[in-house]
Amino acid sequence: MADGYQPVDSPDQTTVFPYHELTPPTTADVYEAREQVSRHLPKTPLVRSDWLSEELDADIYLKREDTLPTGAFKIRGGIALGANVDEEFREHGLIAASTGNHGQSVAYAGQKFNVPATICVPEDVNQSKVSSMETYGADIKYYGEDYDEARTRAEEMAVERQYRYVHSANEPDLVAGVGTAGLEIVEELPDVDLVFSPIGGGTCASGFCLTIGDILGSDVIGVQSAQAPAAHRAWEEGHLKPHDRMETTAEGLATRVPFAMTMDILRDKLSDFVLVDDEATLDALRDMIVRSGIIMEGACATTIAAALAHPELVRGQTVVLPVTGRNLAADKLSWLLEGR
Ligand SMILES: *Cc1c(COP(=O)(O)O)cnc(C)c1O
């Protein structure tokens, strides 16, 4: 490894290294990832929401990924990837770019598997997510105005210092790990007809496609903010071009660049992909706090908003809405409750 790892040709506009295997994982890989995930994390509750079920004339279940350590589903991927980190990277450690939850997942996995973790975050990052990364011992680097600028810095640092770059989507282990949530649903609620999944980088939806979609033949519908539609655009138009417009208040979905591996899976397996307006997402977020007592972040409330905006898609169906994360910034919470 004289010159270390250098980037190789990438199918999308992000940096990938020779250790990034870009072949999508299979359902069998998800079962394999579960051996690690179930050793380190509890199963999450699947709970019927009575008011949403009544409101939508459907059976609506919430998959409470917010109850996991770090408060978001991404930790499943961090565990699956962290358990398989190559010996050669253990000293320099991991690096990732994140608006928060991916960074928390990598930081948590680093601590659990004794590998140092460095996380590049944009300057205006949600501070409670940073505090959590610090709790898990990560080294935080602030850089740039948004996720993609922080990502570019992380990719440079990966070359300069030979960290193992944990891509936020082009990582089969992450997708397989995240898919374990889908396996839990398959076993507990095999008559599920439909799952709505938020889409940012696409790992969450890919995980559902490989499990609920492939095993049960249920529909997986992707949801993205109309204010940050990069993946939606790429999915509809069949390309991986960046999209300039990205103004969403849901930082968990804030990326301008579609990712190759997850887009491969989604183009093949996603049933439909809808956009919701941030205003509708904020209304849904407030409803969930007031009526269910569940605090969730905007990225996650997009699916509630999507179901409420498309009653014709859910009527009479058994539907799962994953509560993907609970890390809502305190200032947003008070702004929401005070009527915006
Ligand atoms: C990352 C994230 C998403 C989007 O997931 P992707 O796998 O990036 O598509 C949705 N909700 C929350 C809370 C997240 O942290």
PDBQT file of the ligand as one rigid body, heavy atoms in Angstrom, charges set to zero:
ROOT
HETATM    1  C1  LIG A 401     -30.831   9.233   6.569  1.00  0.00    +0.000 C 
HETATM    2  C2  LIG A 401     -32.234   9.381   6.984  1.00  0.00    +0.000 A 
HETATM    3  C3  LIG A 401     -33.278   9.167   6.078  1.00  0.00    +0.000 A 
HETATM    4  C4  LIG A 401     -33.038   8.843   4.643  1.00  0.00    +0.000 C 
HETATM    5  O1  LIG A 401     -32.422   7.614   4.502  1.00  0.00    +0.000 OA
HETATM    6  P1  LIG A 401     -31.487   7.259   3.263  1.00  0.00    +0.000 P 
HETATM    7  O2  LIG A 401     -31.048   5.909   3.523  1.00  0.00    +0.000 OA
HETATM    8  O3  LIG A 401     -30.375   8.267   3.255  1.00  0.00    +0.000 OA
HETATM    9  O4  LIG A 401     -32.318   7.403   2.048  1.00  0.00    +0.000 OA
HETATM   10  C5  LIG A 401     -34.570   9.254   6.555  1.00  0.00    +0.000 A 
HETATM   11  N1  LIG A 401     -34.843   9.541   7.841  1.00  0.00    +0.000 NA
HETATM   12  C6  LIG A 401     -33.865   9.766   8.731  1.00  0.00    +0.000 A 
HETATM   13  C7  LIG A 401     -34.232  10.080  10.135  1.00  0.00    +0.000 C 
HETATM   14  C8  LIG A 401     -32.531   9.680   8.337  1.00  0.00    +0.000 A 
HETATM   15  O5  LIG A 401     -31.562   9.883   9.234  1.00  0.00    +0.000 OA
ENDROOT
TORSDOF 0
